[in-house]
Structures are given as structure tokens and as C-alpha cells.
Amino acid sequence: MPNDLIRLFPADATKILLVLFLSFLIGLEREGKINPERYVFGGVRTFPLIGLIGYVMALLSGSQIIPVAIGFAVVGALMVVSYIHKLSLADNYSGVTTEVSALGTYLLGALVYHDQLWIATTITVISMFLLVLKTTLEGLTQRVPPDEIFTFTKFLLLTAVILPVLPRAEFTQFQINPFKTWLVVVAVSSVSYGSYLLLKVTKGRAGVLLSALLGGAYSSTVTTIALARRSASEEQPHLFSGGTLIASGMMYLRLTLLVALFNHAILRVLGVPFVLLAGAAILAGWLWSRIPDLSENKSDRKLEPKNPLELRAALLFALLFVAMVVATHLAVVYLGHKGVYALGGLMGLADVDPFILGIAQSAGRDVPVTVGAAGILVAAASNNIAKGFYAYAFSNRKTGTQSLLLLLSLAVAGLSPLIYLLK
């Protein structure tokens, strides 16, 4: 009996009911915006009618798109007339949300006829969210400054526009792969941008230690210099030197993540030591910062991160990465394994990321995995030593001395895995 009833029920009836339901939802939301003192186009009757017109036009057109397009143009012309009438009333409110919603409702009817039920339902739900959350979304535009929107746009340019079109072939004897090279830039930019956003979100609530924690994931060198400069006018050596150690501990977590993206063999060698070093440095830095200082002054100033997605910086990083791949290959060919260690020690004095990611790309191919891992350890330790002297140079004497000793200790601890790597 139920099957007989189903057969009696027309196949298009379900689609018509769905069109009515979806377009009614949009009309119901628009009906709530109707104000007797202000002109608003359409509500719970008009929108279902527009949806049905879209369905009927698609039904009559079959597989032809032109009649549906003509119907869309006619409904669009009606919306233009409605908008002109709205402006003629000298109404302060002159948005086109209702008119655009009506055009979308017309297309919903056509989508349902062509059995795109999931797409039609999803578009309706998204439209409802956009319509209902008007106040929230407009408030967001007030809280997000234009330069942050531009920063996010540059992030999309790096990741979604440039990366997919780069060739994946190997070029020259150094096997330079443009796609992999830019993928390294994207990976570093993503980690830096994520940390940058966290710092911006916590602005006004984060103290020195939280700034050190998040800033270390962003750039431990930049964070070390920023904390050192702040400490020059504040007598809290244990707090700032402990924060500096925490930032360098976060560097090991950052490097673990980057290596994990590009070389699992090195990750198996250095993953556990790096996580242990990070945990030990963060815990030691926190305990050290808890030691009371003579001064009771509180530090309320926050770390101000700079935009990590400058296009020039991205291009420079890509060039440095290619240079490190070439330099690593030449060091192995002409200097042997010791050349890799020397190069790591030298690059650790500046930006350690290009060297480490260059090793991650070369290890197992041009460089043995153990040699590559040892070179990364040397570079990270060298970077900690360099940061120790940066802290000493920019801090007051007491903070600088403590920071230097703590980072030298971390550098020595960071070299300890060489004992079993170089056996």
C-alpha cells in the first residue's frame, strides 16, 4: 500500500516542495526585516514565487541554459526597478541584500530541478547564516583592520595562487624543484602566520611569558631581541631571561614541525630529542621566571609582532633556501661531512630555517640522514649561542648575563644527541 501511494505521488512533487521550503526560509528571514516606515522588497510569499519561477523555467528549458539565463535577467531587471524605487524614497538604508537574495532564490529553483539538491540546500543554509549574522559580520569589519585583511590576502597568494602553478620537475645538477622550493616558503609562512595571529589575538591580555611562548613559534630570534630591548628599562632579569629561554625552547618545536613536513627520516632521528629539548627549555624558563626579583615593577607592554608575509621576504627566503641546497651539495662534494657541520654553524648565526629545510630536502639523497641530522643540531645550537649574545647586547647587564648563560646551556644540551649520532 505505501508503495502504491508513492507511485501515485508525482516525481516532481518532492522537488517542488523542497523549492517552496528553501525559498520560504529565505523569505521568512527577509519578512522579519520589513518595517512599515521603510520599503523592503518581498517576504514569505514573494520569495517562494521567485523560487517556483526558477524551477518552472528550468523545467521548460530542459538542457538549454539560455531560457534560464533570460529568466534570470528578467528577475534581475525587476530587482533593479525595486532598488531604484528604494533610492527614490530617500531612504538612508540602501543595501541590496534583499534583491541579491531574490536572485539567489531564482537559481535555487533551477538547481533543484537539475537534481542538485545538496548544493541548493547548502547554499540556502549559508545564505541564512549570512543574512541572520548581519550584525556580527558587520562588527567584524570594525574589529579587523584593513592591513590584516591585506596580510591574509598575501597568505592566500603564497599558498593558493602561486604554489599550484609551479612546475614539479627537477632542474640542474642540484635537482632544484620549484614546487618543493615554494612549498618550503609556504610551510614556514604558515607556521609564522599562525603564531602571528595568536599574538594578535592575545594582544592586551598576554604577559611576557605568553609573548615568549607564541613569539618563539613565530621567530625565536625576533622574540629574543624584543624581550631584550624591553628588559633594558625594567629590572626583572629572571622574568625576561626565563622568557628568552622559553622562546628558544619553542624554536625546537617549530623545527620539529618543519622537519616533519619534509623529511620523516630526520624526524625519526631528531623528533624525540627536539621535543625533549623544547619541554626542558620551556619548563626551565618558566621555573627561572618564577624566581622573584628585587624590583616589583610589572611589565604590561606586549610583544608587537611584525607582518610575517612580506612578499619580498618570501622571495628572499626562497632564494636563501635554493642557495642552501646548492651550498650543501657543494660542501658535501668538496669538503665532506665536516663541510655540512661548518655550514650549519655559520648559518645558525643568522636565519636557521633555510639551512635546516635545505638539509631536510637533501638528506637521504646528497647527504646521509645522520649527517643531515647532526648539521641541524649544530645549526640550532649555533643559533642559540647567537641569540645569547644578542640578548647580552640589548638587555641590561643582569638580564643579559642570565640570558646568555641560559642559552649557552641550551646550546650545549642541544649538541648532546651528537654523542650517539657520530658514533
Secondary structure, DSSP 8 states (H G I E B T S, - for coil): -HHHHHHHS-HHHHHHHHHHHHHHHHHHHHHTT-BTTB-----TTHHHHHHHHHHHHHHHHTT-SHHHHHHHHHHHHHHHHHHHHHHHTT-S----HHHHHHHHHHHHHHHHHTT-HHHHHHHHHHHHHHHHTHHHHHHHHHHS-HHHHHHHHHHHIIIIIIHHHS--S-BTTTTB-HHHHHHHHHHHHHHHHHHHHHHHHTTTT--HHHHHHHHHHHHHHHHHHHHHHHHTTS--HHHHHHHHHHHHHHHHHHHHHHHHHH-HHHHHHHHHHHHHHHHHHHHHHHHHHTS--S-------------S--HHHHHHHHHHHHHHHHHHHHHHHHH-HHHHHHHHHHHTTS-HHHHHHHHHHHBTTTB-HHHHHHHHHHHHHHHHHHHHHHHHHHS-HHHHHHHHHHHHHHHHHHHTTHHHHT-
